[in-house]
Amino acid sequence: MKEDGATHQAFTVSPEDFEFAAKKMKDWGVRVYDIPTVERPTGRGFYFFDPDGNLLQLYAPPKTSSAS
């Protein structure tokens, strides 16, 4: 069966841990896809490659606002 589009696996981190996880990945030399971090109402993320060249994503859902 032929389907159009890209397929990838996404790894979810909390919104609070997103920047830390992104920094650690870059410190470890993870090859990041050359596009900026995507910021949407549905969350934020960026794409990167594993050592075999598979496209993966680091994703964080949007921060929820605390009710006062």
PyRosetta script that sets phi, psi and omega in degrees:
from pyrosetta import init, pose_from_sequence

init()
pose = pose_from_sequence("MKEDGATHQAFTVSPEDFEFAAKKMKDWGVRVYDIPTVERPTGRGFYFFDPDGNLLQLYAPPKTSSAS")
pose.set_psi(1, 129.5)
pose.set_omega(1, -179.5)
pose.set_phi(2, -101.3)
pose.set_psi(2, 128.8)
pose.set_omega(2, 176.3)
pose.set_phi(3, -129.1)
pose.set_psi(3, 143.5)
pose.set_omega(3, 176.9)
pose.set_phi(4, -89.0)
pose.set_psi(4, 154.2)
pose.set_omega(4, 176.7)
pose.set_phi(5, 111.8)
pose.set_psi(5, 173.2)
pose.set_omega(5, -178.6)
pose.set_phi(6, -102.9)
pose.set_psi(6, 145.8)
pose.set_omega(6, 175.7)
pose.set_phi(7, -119.5)
pose.set_psi(7, 139.0)
pose.set_omega(7, 178.0)
pose.set_phi(8, -155.0)
pose.set_psi(8, 165.3)
pose.set_omega(8, 174.2)
pose.set_phi(9, -100.5)
pose.set_psi(9, 141.6)
pose.set_omega(9, 177.9)
pose.set_phi(10, -117.0)
pose.set_psi(10, 137.7)
pose.set_omega(10, 176.2)
pose.set_phi(11, -107.6)
pose.set_psi(11, 124.7)
pose.set_omega(11, -175.7)
pose.set_phi(12, -98.1)
pose.set_psi(12, 132.7)
pose.set_omega(12, 172.8)
pose.set_phi(13, -124.1)
pose.set_psi(13, 162.2)
pose.set_omega(13, 178.2)
pose.set_phi(14, -69.0)
pose.set_psi(14, 154.7)
pose.set_omega(14, 177.4)
pose.set_phi(15, -57.2)
pose.set_psi(15, -34.6)
pose.set_omega(15, -179.5)
pose.set_phi(16, -69.2)
pose.set_psi(16, -26.8)
pose.set_omega(16, -177.9)
pose.set_phi(17, -97.7)
pose.set_psi(17, -3.1)
pose.set_omega(17, -174.3)
pose.set_phi(18, -58.8)
pose.set_psi(18, -52.7)
pose.set_omega(18, -177.6)
pose.set_phi(19, -61.7)
pose.set_psi(19, -41.1)
pose.set_omega(19, 179.2)
pose.set_phi(20, -63.0)
pose.set_psi(20, -46.0)
pose.set_omega(20, -179.8)
pose.set_phi(21, -63.5)
pose.set_psi(21, -42.4)
pose.set_omega(21, 179.1)
pose.set_phi(22, -62.6)
pose.set_psi(22, -42.9)
pose.set_omega(22, 179.4)
pose.set_phi(23, -63.9)
pose.set_psi(23, -44.6)
pose.set_omega(23, -179.8)
pose.set_phi(24, -61.7)
pose.set_psi(24, -41.7)
pose.set_omega(24, 179.5)
pose.set_phi(25, -61.1)
pose.set_psi(25, -43.7)
pose.set_omega(25, 178.7)
pose.set_phi(26, -66.5)
pose.set_psi(26, -39.5)
pose.set_omega(26, 176.6)
pose.set_phi(27, -59.8)
pose.set_psi(27, -36.0)
pose.set_omega(27, -178.9)
pose.set_phi(28, -80.6)
pose.set_psi(28, -3.1)
pose.set_omega(28, 177.8)
pose.set_phi(29, 83.7)
pose.set_psi(29, 20.2)
pose.set_omega(29, 177.2)
pose.set_phi(30, -64.0)
pose.set_psi(30, 134.1)
pose.set_omega(30, -179.3)
pose.set_phi(31, -80.0)
pose.set_psi(31, 110.7)
pose.set_omega(31, -177.8)
pose.set_phi(32, -91.9)
pose.set_psi(32, 137.0)
pose.set_omega(32, 176.6)
pose.set_phi(33, -62.0)
pose.set_psi(33, 137.3)
pose.set_omega(33, -170.7)
pose.set_phi(34, -77.8)
pose.set_psi(34, 60.2)
pose.set_omega(34, 171.0)
pose.set_phi(35, -137.3)
pose.set_psi(35, 152.8)
pose.set_omega(35, -178.9)
pose.set_phi(36, -70.3)
pose.set_psi(36, 163.3)
pose.set_omega(36, 174.5)
pose.set_phi(37, -58.3)
pose.set_psi(37, 134.0)
pose.set_omega(37, 178.9)
pose.set_phi(38, -87.9)
pose.set_psi(38, 127.4)
pose.set_omega(38, 178.2)
pose.set_phi(39, -118.3)
pose.set_psi(39, 114.0)
pose.set_omega(39, -179.3)
pose.set_phi(40, -133.6)
pose.set_psi(40, 166.1)
pose.set_omega(40, 174.6)
pose.set_phi(41, -60.0)
pose.set_psi(41, -23.5)
pose.set_omega(41, -180.0)
pose.set_phi(42, -86.1)
pose.set_psi(42, -2.4)
pose.set_omega(42, 178.6)
pose.set_phi(43, 135.8)
pose.set_psi(43, -168.9)
pose.set_omega(43, -179.9)
pose.set_phi(44, -136.7)
pose.set_psi(44, 157.3)
pose.set_omega(44, 180.0)
pose.set_phi(45, -176.8)
pose.set_psi(45, 174.0)
pose.set_omega(45, 173.4)
pose.set_phi(46, -149.9)
pose.set_psi(46, 161.9)
pose.set_omega(46, -178.2)
pose.set_phi(47, -102.2)
pose.set_psi(47, 149.4)
pose.set_omega(47, 178.1)
pose.set_phi(48, -150.2)
pose.set_psi(48, 172.7)
pose.set_omega(48, -178.2)
pose.set_phi(49, -115.8)
pose.set_psi(49, 143.6)
pose.set_omega(49, 171.6)
pose.set_phi(50, -83.4)
pose.set_psi(50, 175.0)
pose.set_omega(50, -177.6)
pose.set_phi(51, -59.5)
pose.set_psi(51, -22.1)
pose.set_omega(51, 178.7)
pose.set_phi(52, -90.7)
pose.set_psi(52, 1.0)
pose.set_omega(52, 177.9)
pose.set_phi(53, 88.7)
pose.set_psi(53, 9.7)
pose.set_omega(53, 177.4)
pose.set_phi(54, -75.3)
pose.set_psi(54, 139.0)
pose.set_omega(54, -179.8)
pose.set_phi(55, -80.0)
pose.set_psi(55, 126.8)
pose.set_omega(55, -179.3)
pose.set_phi(56, -129.3)
pose.set_psi(56, 169.0)
pose.set_omega(56, 179.8)
pose.set_phi(57, -136.4)
pose.set_psi(57, 139.8)
pose.set_omega(57, 167.7)
pose.set_phi(58, -100.7)
pose.set_psi(58, 125.8)
pose.set_omega(58, -173.0)
pose.set_phi(59, -131.6)
pose.set_psi(59, 141.2)
pose.set_omega(59, 172.5)
pose.set_phi(60, -130.3)
pose.set_psi(60, 129.2)
pose.set_omega(60, 176.3)
pose.set_phi(61, -66.1)
pose.set_psi(61, 164.9)
pose.set_omega(61, -179.2)
pose.set_phi(62, -65.1)
pose.set_psi(62, 150.6)
pose.set_omega(62, 175.4)
pose.set_phi(63, -68.3)
pose.set_psi(63, 140.6)
pose.set_omega(63, 176.4)
pose.set_phi(64, -96.1)
pose.set_psi(64, 140.3)
pose.set_omega(64, 179.1)
pose.set_phi(65, -84.0)
pose.set_psi(65, 141.0)
pose.set_omega(65, -179.8)
pose.set_phi(66, -79.2)
pose.set_psi(66, 135.6)
pose.set_omega(66, 175.9)
pose.set_phi(67, -80.0)
pose.set_psi(67, 134.7)
pose.set_omega(67, -179.5)
pose.set_phi(68, -95.2)
pose.dump_pdb("model.pdb")
